[in-house]
Amino acid sequence: MSNPILSEKSFENARQAAAGTHSGEVMTMKGTINKSILLFLTLLVPAAWIWWKMGGNPETAEGLRGWMIGSAILGFVLSLVIVFKKSWAPVIAPLYAAVEGVFLGLISMVFDYIYPGIVMEAIGVTLLVFAAMLVAYRTGLLRATPMFTKVIVMATLGVALFYLINMIVTWVTGNNWYAGSSTLSIIVSAVVAGIAAFNLILDFNMIEEGSKSGFPKYMEWFCAFGLMVTIVWLYLEILRLLAKLQSRD
C-alpha cells in the first residue's frame, strides 16, 4: 500500500511475529480505534501548549526556529525507530505524537497568524474528508482493489519524488514556486491533497486485514501511528491549499 508505515512488508513481518510468538493478546479493530484516539489527544495537547507558549505571534516568539527544527528532526528519528522496531510502538508512538504535536502547533500558528481562522477551516475540511473516506470504505463505494492500490502507490511515490525535487530546487535557486499561489501550484496542491485522502482507504483496509489476521497486540499502536501520519499529511496539504486560495483573494 502507499503509506510506507502500513506497508505490505510491515504486515508480513507482523504475520511472522504472530506465527512465531503468540501471547494470546491480538490486534483488534476496537483496540486500534482506541489507540488512534489516544494518539490524537496526545498530539493536540502539546500543539495547544506550544501555541500558547509562543503567544500566537511568530514575529515575537522566542526560539520558534529552534523548536520547529528540533521537533522535526526528533519526529523523523522516532518515526524511523518505530518503523524498524514495531514492537516498541506502544512507547514510541505516543512520544512521536507529542513531538509531532509541537511541530504542528508551530506550523499552524504561523499559518493562522498570516491567515486568521485558516487552522479551524483546515481542521474542519480534514475531518470532513476523513469521514467521507470512512463512509466510502465502509459502504464499499471505494475498496482497496489491486488496481486501486497500485495507482495510489505510484501516485504517492510520485509525490515523494516531487517533494524531493522541489526541496532541491528551492535550496539551489532560493525560489519555491510550490509555495506560491499560481494556478499551477494550486492545482498541484489539490492533487496532492487528493492522493493523501485516498491513502486513507488503503490504511482502513490494512487495519481491517490486520485485525482479522490475529496480529500481535502492539500492532494496534503501530497501525494507529500509521493512520495518524496519513491524517497529519492530509491536514498539512489542506492547510497549504487553503492558504494559497486565500492569498489570491
Phi and psi in degrees as GROMACS dihedral restraints (atoms count N, CA, C in turn):
[ dihedral_restraints ]
;  ai    aj    ak    al  type     phi  dphi    fc
    3     4     5     6     1   -81.7    20    10
    4     5     6     7     1   -37.7    20    10
    6     7     8     9     1   -66.9    20    10
    7     8     9    10     1   113.9    20    10
    9    10    11    12     1   -64.3    20    10
   10    11    12    13     1   -20.1    20    10
   12    13    14    15     1   -75.2    20    10
   13    14    15    16     1   -42.9    20    10
   15    16    17    18     1   -99.7    20    10
   16    17    18    19     1    56.0    20    10
   18    19    20    21     1   -88.4    20    10
   19    20    21    22     1   164.8    20    10
   21    22    23    24     1   -59.9    20    10
   22    23    24    25     1   -37.2    20    10
   24    25    26    27     1   -64.4    20    10
   25    26    27    28     1   -40.4    20    10
   27    28    29    30     1   -60.3    20    10
   28    29    30    31     1   -42.0    20    10
   30    31    32    33     1   -76.1    20    10
   31    32    33    34     1   -28.5    20    10
   33    34    35    36     1   -66.3    20    10
   34    35    36    37     1   -40.0    20    10
   36    37    38    39     1   -62.4    20    10
   37    38    39    40     1   -38.1    20    10
   39    40    41    42     1   -67.2    20    10
   40    41    42    43     1   -37.1    20    10
   42    43    44    45     1   -61.3    20    10
   43    44    45    46     1   -42.8    20    10
   45    46    47    48     1   -64.8    20    10
   46    47    48    49     1   -39.4    20    10
   48    49    50    51     1   -65.2    20    10
   49    50    51    52     1   -40.5    20    10
   51    52    53    54     1   -65.9    20    10
   52    53    54    55     1   -36.9    20    10
   54    55    56    57     1   -72.7    20    10
   55    56    57    58     1   -32.4    20    10
   57    58    59    60     1   -83.2    20    10
   58    59    60    61     1   -39.5    20    10
   60    61    62    63     1  -137.2    20    10
   61    62    63    64     1   108.5    20    10
   63    64    65    66     1  -113.0    20    10
   64    65    66    67     1   112.5    20    10
   66    67    68    69     1   -93.2    20    10
   67    68    69    70     1    -3.4    20    10
   69    70    71    72     1   100.6    20    10
   70    71    72    73     1   -27.5    20    10
   72    73    74    75     1   -95.3    20    10
   73    74    75    76     1   125.5    20    10
   75    76    77    78     1  -127.4    20    10
   76    77    78    79     1   165.3    20    10
   78    79    80    81     1   -67.4    20    10
   79    80    81    82     1   138.6    20    10
   81    82    83    84     1  -131.1    20    10
   82    83    84    85     1   159.4    20    10
   84    85    86    87     1   -64.0    20    10
   85    86    87    88     1   -46.0    20    10
   87    88    89    90     1   -60.4    20    10
   88    89    90    91     1   -42.7    20    10
   90    91    92    93     1   -62.3    20    10
   91    92    93    94     1   -40.5    20    10
   93    94    95    96     1   -66.5    20    10
   94    95    96    97     1   -40.2    20    10
   96    97    98    99     1   -62.7    20    10
   97    98    99   100     1   -44.2    20    10
   99   100   101   102     1   -62.4    20    10
  100   101   102   103     1   -41.2    20    10
  102   103   104   105     1   -65.2    20    10
  103   104   105   106     1   -38.2    20    10
  105   106   107   108     1   -62.4    20    10
  106   107   108   109     1   -42.8    20    10
  108   109   110   111     1   -63.0    20    10
  109   110   111   112     1   -43.3    20    10
  111   112   113   114     1   -61.9    20    10
  112   113   114   115     1   -40.5    20    10
  114   115   116   117     1   -65.4    20    10
  115   116   117   118     1   -40.2    20    10
  117   118   119   120     1   -70.6    20    10
  118   119   120   121     1   -33.8    20    10
  120   121   122   123     1   -65.9    20    10
  121   122   123   124     1   -39.3    20    10
  123   124   125   126     1   -64.2    20    10
  124   125   126   127     1   -32.9    20    10
  126   127   128   129     1   -73.3    20    10
  127   128   129   130     1   -40.3    20    10
  129   130   131   132     1   -68.1    20    10
  130   131   132   133     1   -37.4    20    10
  132   133   134   135     1   -61.6    20    10
  133   134   135   136     1   -54.2    20    10
  135   136   137   138     1   -66.6    20    10
  136   137   138   139     1   -27.9    20    10
  138   139   140   141     1   -63.1    20    10
  139   140   141   142     1   -45.3    20    10
  141   142   143   144     1   -68.1    20    10
  142   143   144   145     1   -37.8    20    10
  144   145   146   147     1   -64.2    20    10
  145   146   147   148     1   -47.0    20    10
  147   148   149   150     1   -68.5    20    10
  148   149   150   151     1   -33.5    20    10
  150   151   152   153     1   -61.7    20    10
  151   152   153   154     1   -45.7    20    10
  153   154   155   156     1   -65.8    20    10
  154   155   156   157     1   -41.9    20    10
  156   157   158   159     1   -61.3    20    10
  157   158   159   160     1   -38.6    20    10
  159   160   161   162     1   -83.6    20    10
  160   161   162   163     1    -1.6    20    10
  162   163   164   165     1    74.9    20    10
  163   164   165   166     1     7.6    20    10
  165   166   167   168     1    72.7    20    10
  166   167   168   169     1     4.5    20    10
  168   169   170   171     1  -125.2    20    10
  169   170   171   172     1   104.3    20    10
  171   172   173   174     1   -65.5    20    10
  172   173   174   175     1   -19.3    20    10
  174   175   176   177     1   -75.7    20    10
  175   176   177   178     1   -26.1    20    10
  177   178   179   180     1  -112.8    20    10
  178   179   180   181     1    -3.3    20    10
  180   181   182   183     1   -68.5    20    10
  181   182   183   184     1   133.6    20    10
  183   184   185   186     1   -92.5    20    10
  184   185   186   187     1   132.0    20    10
  186   187   188   189     1    77.3    20    10
  187   188   189   190     1    15.9    20    10
  189   190   191   192     1   -58.2    20    10
  190   191   192   193     1   -49.3    20    10
  192   193   194   195     1   -62.3    20    10
  193   194   195   196     1   -41.6    20    10
  195   196   197   198     1   -65.1    20    10
  196   197   198   199     1   -44.1    20    10
  198   199   200   201     1   -61.6    20    10
  199   200   201   202     1   -41.2    20    10
  201   202   203   204     1   -68.6    20    10
  202   203   204   205     1   -47.9    20    10
  204   205   206   207     1   -65.9    20    10
  205   206   207   208     1   -43.5    20    10
  207   208   209   210     1   -62.2    20    10
  208   209   210   211     1   -44.8    20    10
  210   211   212   213     1   -67.6    20    10
  211   212   213   214     1   -35.0    20    10
  213   214   215   216     1   -65.7    20    10
  214   215   216   217     1   -45.4    20    10
  216   217   218   219     1   -66.8    20    10
  217   218   219   220     1   -45.9    20    10
  219   220   221   222     1   -64.4    20    10
  220   221   222   223     1   -39.5    20    10
  222   223   224   225     1   -62.0    20    10
  223   224   225   226     1   -40.8    20    10
  225   226   227   228     1   -64.3    20    10
  226   227   228   229     1   -42.7    20    10
  228   229   230   231     1   -63.9    20    10
  229   230   231   232     1   -45.2    20    10
  231   232   233   234     1   -63.8    20    10
  232   233   234   235     1   -36.8    20    10
  234   235   236   237     1   -64.9    20    10
  235   236   237   238     1   -37.6    20    10
  237   238   239   240     1   -65.6    20    10
  238   239   240   241     1   -41.4    20    10
  240   241   242   243     1   -61.0    20    10
  241   242   243   244     1   -46.3    20    10
  243   244   245   246     1   -70.5    20    10
  244   245   246   247     1   -30.8    20    10
  246   247   248   249     1   -67.4    20    10
  247   248   249   250     1   -40.1    20    10
  249   250   251   252     1   -89.6    20    10
  250   251   252   253     1   -18.8    20    10
  252   253   254   255     1  -128.6    20    10
  253   254   255   256     1    75.1    20    10
  255   256   257   258     1   -61.5    20    10
  256   257   258   259     1   -31.6    20    10
  258   259   260   261     1   -66.5    20    10
  259   260   261   262     1   -14.9    20    10
  261   262   263   264     1   -87.8    20    10
  262   263   264   265     1     0.2    20    10
  264   265   266   267     1   -54.1    20    10
  265   266   267   268     1   -40.0    20    10
  267   268   269   270     1   -58.4    20    10
  268   269   270   271     1   -24.8    20    10
  270   271   272   273     1   -98.3    20    10
  271   272   273   274     1   -45.6    20    10
  273   274   275   276     1   -73.7    20    10
  274   275   276   277     1   -36.9    20    10
  276   277   278   279     1   -58.7    20    10
  277   278   279   280     1   -47.7    20    10
  279   280   281   282     1   -63.5    20    10
  280   281   282   283     1   -36.7    20    10
  282   283   284   285     1   -63.3    20    10
  283   284   285   286     1   -43.4    20    10
  285   286   287   288     1   -62.2    20    10
  286   287   288   289     1   -42.9    20    10
  288   289   290   291     1   -60.3    20    10
  289   290   291   292     1   -40.6    20    10
  291   292   293   294     1   -65.8    20    10
  292   293   294   295     1   -44.0    20    10
  294   295   296   297     1   -66.2    20    10
  295   296   297   298     1   -42.6    20    10
  297   298   299   300     1   -63.3    20    10
  298   299   300   301     1   -33.5    20    10
  300   301   302   303     1   -61.9    20    10
  301   302   303   304     1   -41.2    20    10
  303   304   305   306     1   -61.4    20    10
  304   305   306   307     1   -47.2    20    10
  306   307   308   309     1   -62.2    20    10
  307   308   309   310     1   -46.7    20    10
  309   310   311   312     1   -65.9    20    10
  310   311   312   313     1   -36.3    20    10
  312   313   314   315     1   -60.9    20    10
  313   314   315   316     1   -41.2    20    10
  315   316   317   318     1   -69.1    20    10
  316   317   318   319     1   -46.4    20    10
  318   319   320   321     1   -60.5    20    10
  319   320   321   322     1   -45.6    20    10
  321   322   323   324     1   -63.7    20    10
  322   323   324   325     1   -39.7    20    10
  324   325   326   327     1   -61.0    20    10
  325   326   327   328     1   -43.4    20    10
  327   328   329   330     1   -63.1    20    10
  328   329   330   331     1   -46.8    20    10
  330   331   332   333     1   -63.9    20    10
  331   332   333   334     1   -41.7    20    10
  333   334   335   336     1   -70.5    20    10
  334   335   336   337     1   -27.7    20    10
  336   337   338   339     1   -68.6    20    10
  337   338   339   340     1   -39.1    20    10
  339   340   341   342     1   -78.1    20    10
  340   341   342   343     1   -41.6    20    10
  342   343   344   345     1  -124.5    20    10
  343   344   345   346     1    86.4    20    10
  345   346   347   348     1   -53.1    20    10
  346   347   348   349     1   130.9    20    10
  348   349   350   351     1    89.1    20    10
  349   350   351   352     1    -5.3    20    10
  351   352   353   354     1   -69.4    20    10
  352   353   354   355     1   -29.9    20    10
  354   355   356   357     1   -65.5    20    10
  355   356   357   358     1   -45.3    20    10
  357   358   359   360     1   -64.3    20    10
  358   359   360   361     1   -36.1    20    10
  360   361   362   363     1   -63.6    20    10
  361   362   363   364     1   -44.3    20    10
  363   364   365   366     1   -65.1    20    10
  364   365   366   367     1   -40.4    20    10
  366   367   368   369     1   -63.7    20    10
  367   368   369   370     1   -43.4    20    10
  369   370   371   372     1   -61.9    20    10
  370   371   372   373     1   -45.8    20    10
  372   373   374   375     1   -64.7    20    10
  373   374   375   376     1   -40.8    20    10
  375   376   377   378     1   -60.9    20    10
  376   377   378   379     1   -44.1    20    10
  378   379   380   381     1   -64.8    20    10
  379   380   381   382     1   -38.7    20    10
  381   382   383   384     1   -65.2    20    10
  382   383   384   385     1   -42.9    20    10
  384   385   386   387     1   -64.3    20    10
  385   386   387   388     1   -43.6    20    10
  387   388   389   390     1   -59.2    20    10
  388   389   390   391     1   -46.3    20    10
  390   391   392   393     1   -62.9    20    10
  391   392   393   394     1   -41.0    20    10
  393   394   395   396     1   -64.4    20    10
  394   395   396   397     1   -42.1    20    10
  396   397   398   399     1   -66.9    20    10
  397   398   399   400     1   -38.3    20    10
  399   400   401   402     1   -65.7    20    10
  400   401   402   403     1   -43.8    20    10
  402   403   404   405     1   -64.0    20    10
  403   404   405   406     1   -42.8    20    10
  405   406   407   408     1   -61.6    20    10
  406   407   408   409     1   -37.2    20    10
  408   409   410   411     1   -72.9    20    10
  409   410   411   412     1   -46.2    20    10
  411   412   413   414     1   -66.5    20    10
  412   413   414   415     1   -31.1    20    10
  414   415   416   417     1   -86.9    20    10
  415   416   417   418     1    -7.8    20    10
  417   418   419   420     1    85.5    20    10
  418   419   420   421     1     4.9    20    10
  420   421   422   423     1   -63.4    20    10
  421   422   423   424     1   -38.5    20    10
  423   424   425   426     1  -125.2    20    10
  424   425   426   427     1   125.5    20    10
  426   427   428   429     1  -127.2    20    10
  427   428   429   430     1   152.6    20    10
  429   430   431   432     1   -83.3    20    10
  430   431   432   433     1    66.6    20    10
  432   433   434   435     1   -70.7    20    10
  433   434   435   436     1   163.4    20    10
  435   436   437   438     1   -55.8    20    10
  436   437   438   439     1   -42.1    20    10
  438   439   440   441     1   -67.5    20    10
  439   440   441   442     1   -44.7    20    10
  441   442   443   444     1   -58.3    20    10
  442   443   444   445     1   -45.9    20    10
  444   445   446   447     1   -61.5    20    10
  445   446   447   448     1   -44.1    20    10
  447   448   449   450     1   -61.5    20    10
  448   449   450   451     1   -43.9    20    10
  450   451   452   453     1   -62.6    20    10
  451   452   453   454     1   -46.6    20    10
  453   454   455   456     1   -67.9    20    10
  454   455   456   457     1   -37.2    20    10
  456   457   458   459     1   -59.3    20    10
  457   458   459   460     1   -50.2    20    10
  459   460   461   462     1   -64.3    20    10
  460   461   462   463     1   -39.5    20    10
  462   463   464   465     1   -64.3    20    10
  463   464   465   466     1   -40.7    20    10
  465   466   467   468     1   -68.7    20    10
  466   467   468   469     1   -39.3    20    10
  468   469   470   471     1   -62.6    20    10
  469   470   471   472     1   -37.2    20    10
  471   472   473   474     1   -63.5    20    10
  472   473   474   475     1   -39.6    20    10
  474   475   476   477     1   -64.2    20    10
  475   476   477   478     1   -43.2    20    10
  477   478   479   480     1   -60.3    20    10
  478   479   480   481     1   -42.2    20    10
  480   481   482   483     1   -65.8    20    10
  481   482   483   484     1   -39.3    20    10
  483   484   485   486     1   -62.5    20    10
  484   485   486   487     1   -44.2    20    10
  486   487   488   489     1   -57.7    20    10
  487   488   489   490     1   -44.3    20    10
  489   490   491   492     1   -64.5    20    10
  490   491   492   493     1   -47.1    20    10
  492   493   494   495     1   -63.0    20    10
  493   494   495   496     1   -43.7    20    10
  495   496   497   498     1   -63.6    20    10
  496   497   498   499     1   -37.2    20    10
  498   499   500   501     1   -65.3    20    10
  499   500   501   502     1   -41.5    20    10
  501   502   503   504     1   -67.1    20    10
  502   503   504   505     1   -44.7    20    10
  504   505   506   507     1   -62.4    20    10
  505   506   507   508     1   -41.7    20    10
  507   508   509   510     1   -63.7    20    10
  508   509   510   511     1   -41.5    20    10
  510   511   512   513     1   -66.3    20    10
  511   512   513   514     1   -37.2    20    10
  513   514   515   516     1   -78.2    20    10
  514   515   516   517     1   -44.7    20    10
  516   517   518   519     1   -98.3    20    10
  517   518   519   520     1   -19.8    20    10
  519   520   521   522     1    77.3    20    10
  520   521   522   523     1     8.5    20    10
  522   523   524   525     1  -120.2    20    10
  523   524   525   526     1   116.3    20    10
  525   526   527   528     1  -107.0    20    10
  526   527   528   529     1    92.3    20    10
  528   529   530   531     1   -66.3    20    10
  529   530   531   532     1   -27.4    20    10
  531   532   533   534     1   -67.9    20    10
  532   533   534   535     1   -23.0    20    10
  534   535   536   537     1   -80.7    20    10
  535   536   537   538     1   -10.3    20    10
  537   538   539   540     1   -78.6    20    10
  538   539   540   541     1  -177.8    20    10
  540   541   542   543     1  -117.1    20    10
  541   542   543   544     1    29.0    20    10
  543   544   545   546     1   -68.0    20    10
  544   545   546   547     1   162.3    20    10
  546   547   548   549     1   -59.5    20    10
  547   548   549   550     1   -42.4    20    10
  549   550   551   552     1   -62.7    20    10
  550   551   552   553     1   -43.3    20    10
  552   553   554   555     1   -62.3    20    10
  553   554   555   556     1   -40.2    20    10
  555   556   557   558     1   -66.4    20    10
  556   557   558   559     1   -41.7    20    10
  558   559   560   561     1   -62.5    20    10
  559   560   561   562     1   -44.2    20    10
  561   562   563   564     1   -62.4    20    10
  562   563   564   565     1   -42.8    20    10
  564   565   566   567     1   -60.5    20    10
  565   566   567   568     1   -41.6    20    10
  567   568   569   570     1   -64.1    20    10
  568   569   570   571     1   -40.9    20    10
  570   571   572   573     1   -65.2    20    10
  571   572   573   574     1   -44.3    20    10
  573   574   575   576     1   -63.3    20    10
  574   575   576   577     1   -42.5    20    10
  576   577   578   579     1   -61.5    20    10
  577   578   579   580     1   -38.0    20    10
  579   580   581   582     1   -64.4    20    10
  580   581   582   583     1   -42.1    20    10
  582   583   584   585     1   -63.4    20    10
  583   584   585   586     1   -41.3    20    10
  585   586   587   588     1   -60.9    20    10
  586   587   588   589     1   -40.8    20    10
  588   589   590   591     1   -63.5    20    10
  589   590   591   592     1   -44.1    20    10
  591   592   593   594     1   -68.0    20    10
  592   593   594   595     1   -22.5    20    10
  594   595   596   597     1   -60.3    20    10
  595   596   597   598     1   -28.7    20    10
  597   598   599   600     1   -61.7    20    10
  598   599   600   601     1   -35.9    20    10
  600   601   602   603     1   -60.9    20    10
  601   602   603   604     1   -43.1    20    10
  603   604   605   606     1   -68.9    20    10
  604   605   606   607     1   -35.9    20    10
  606   607   608   609     1   -64.3    20    10
  607   608   609   610     1   -46.0    20    10
  609   610   611   612     1   -57.9    20    10
  610   611   612   613     1   -42.3    20    10
  612   613   614   615     1   -64.4    20    10
  613   614   615   616     1   -45.3    20    10
  615   616   617   618     1   -68.5    20    10
  616   617   618   619     1   -35.0    20    10
  618   619   620   621     1   -65.9    20    10
  619   620   621   622     1   -42.1    20    10
  621   622   623   624     1   -64.0    20    10
  622   623   624   625     1   -44.0    20    10
  624   625   626   627     1   -64.1    20    10
  625   626   627   628     1   -39.1    20    10
  627   628   629   630     1   -64.6    20    10
  628   629   630   631     1   -38.6    20    10
  630   631   632   633     1   -69.9    20    10
  631   632   633   634     1   -23.5    20    10
  633   634   635   636     1   -85.8    20    10
  634   635   636   637     1   -17.9    20    10
  636   637   638   639     1   -95.7    20    10
  637   638   639   640     1     0.2    20    10
  639   640   641   642     1    69.4    20    10
  640   641   642   643     1    40.2    20    10
  642   643   644   645     1   -69.8    20    10
  643   644   645   646     1   160.0    20    10
  645   646   647   648     1   -56.0    20    10
  646   647   648   649     1   153.3    20    10
  648   649   650   651     1   -58.3    20    10
  649   650   651   652     1   -34.5    20    10
  651   652   653   654     1   -64.5    20    10
  652   653   654   655     1   -17.3    20    10
  654   655   656   657     1   -67.9    20    10
  655   656   657   658     1   -17.9    20    10
  657   658   659   660     1   -61.9    20    10
  658   659   660   661     1   -45.5    20    10
  660   661   662   663     1   -66.7    20    10
  661   662   663   664     1   -40.2    20    10
  663   664   665   666     1   -64.1    20    10
  664   665   666   667     1   -44.2    20    10
  666   667   668   669     1   -69.2    20    10
  667   668   669   670     1   -37.6    20    10
  669   670   671   672     1   -62.8    20    10
  670   671   672   673     1   -39.3    20    10
  672   673   674   675     1   -61.5    20    10
  673   674   675   676     1   -46.1    20    10
  675   676   677   678     1   -62.3    20    10
  676   677   678   679     1   -41.3    20    10
  678   679   680   681     1   -64.8    20    10
  679   680   681   682     1   -39.1    20    10
  681   682   683   684     1   -62.7    20    10
  682   683   684   685     1   -39.8    20    10
  684   685   686   687     1   -59.7    20    10
  685   686   687   688     1   -43.9    20    10
  687   688   689   690     1   -64.6    20    10
  688   689   690   691     1   -44.1    20    10
  690   691   692   693     1   -66.3    20    10
  691   692   693   694     1   -39.4    20    10
  693   694   695   696     1   -63.5    20    10
  694   695   696   697     1   -42.7    20    10
  696   697   698   699     1   -59.2    20    10
  697   698   699   700     1   -46.5    20    10
  699   700   701   702     1   -60.1    20    10
  700   701   702   703     1   -45.1    20    10
  702   703   704   705     1   -60.0    20    10
  703   704   705   706     1   -45.5    20    10
  705   706   707   708     1   -63.5    20    10
  706   707   708   709     1   -39.0    20    10
  708   709   710   711     1   -70.0    20    10
  709   710   711   712     1   -37.2    20    10
  711   712   713   714     1   -67.5    20    10
  712   713   714   715     1   -40.4    20    10
  714   715   716   717     1   -60.4    20    10
  715   716   717   718     1   -43.9    20    10
  717   718   719   720     1   -63.8    20    10
  718   719   720   721     1   -43.3    20    10
  720   721   722   723     1   -64.5    20    10
  721   722   723   724     1   -45.0    20    10
  723   724   725   726     1   -63.1    20    10
  724   725   726   727     1   -37.9    20    10
  726   727   728   729     1   -64.1    20    10
  727   728   729   730     1   -40.6    20    10
  729   730   731   732     1   -65.0    20    10
  730   731   732   733     1   -41.7    20    10
  732   733   734   735     1   -66.4    20    10
  733   734   735   736     1   -40.3    20    10
  735   736   737   738     1   -69.6    20    10
  736   737   738   739     1   -31.5    20    10
  738   739   740   741     1   -69.9    20    10
  739   740   741   742     1   -15.4    20    10
  741   742   743   744     1   -89.8    20    10
  742   743   744   745     1   -10.5    20    10
